[in-house]
Amino acid sequence: MIYKVLYQKDKIVNPRRETTQTLYMEADNYVQARELVEDNTPYNIELIQELTGNSLKYEKEHADFKLTTFEDKK
């Protein structure tokens, strides 16, 4: 499954909508997606959203869509 992760680059600074960034990743489920981001980055995760169907198609066509890969440490 493909997930869209909205995050702040820093856990210390208060989140602001203007500084929210996005990454796209593939994971087996929501829990694995969260664990991979938490284990491999210092990011403050705001939202993880599964992309399917028309949502996935839209993101691929209209966003800076590039899958981020992380090594699963388990």
C-alpha positions in Angstrom: 0.0 0.0 0.0 1.1 3.6 -0.6 0.9 6.1 2.2 1.1 9.9 2.3 2.9 11.2 5.4 2.5 14.8 6.4 5.2 15.9 8.8 7.3 18.6 10.3 11.1 18.3 10.0 11.6 18.9 13.7 9.9 17.6 16.9 11.0 20.6 19.0 9.5 23.5 17.0 5.7 24.0 17.2 4.1 22.7 14.0 2.8 25.3 11.5 0.8 24.5 8.4 3.1 26.5 6.3 6.1 24.3 7.2 4.3 20.9 6.7 6.1 18.7 4.3 5.0 15.5 2.5 6.6 12.2 1.7 5.1 9.1 0.0 6.1 5.6 1.0 5.1 2.0 0.6 4.3 -0.2 3.6 2.3 -3.2 4.5 0.0 -1.3 6.8 -0.4 2.0 8.8 1.5 0.7 11.8 4.6 -0.3 9.7 4.5 3.1 7.9 4.5 5.0 11.2 7.3 2.8 12.6 9.5 3.2 9.5 9.2 7.0 9.6 9.7 7.2 13.4 12.7 4.8 13.4 14.5 6.4 10.4 13.8 10.2 10.7 13.6 12.9 13.4 10.3 14.0 11.9 7.2 15.0 13.8 4.4 13.1 12.1 1.2 15.0 11.7 -0.9 12.6 9.6 -0.5 9.3 7.7 -3.1 8.7 5.0 -3.4 5.5 2.8 -3.7 6.4 -0.8 -5.9 4.2 -3.1 -7.9 4.6 -6.3 -8.5 8.2 -7.4 -6.6 9.7 -4.5 -3.4 7.8 -5.5 -4.0 8.6 -9.2 -4.4 12.3 -8.3 -1.2 12.4 -6.2 0.8 10.8 -8.9 -0.4 13.3 -11.5 -0.5 16.5 -9.5 2.1 16.3 -6.7 5.8 15.9 -6.5 5.2 12.2 -6.2 8.3 10.1 -5.4 8.4 7.1 -3.1 10.7 7.3 -0.1 12.3 4.1 1.0 13.5 3.1 4.4 15.1 -0.1 5.6 12.9 -2.0 7.9 15.1 -2.6 11.0 13.0 -5.6 12.2 
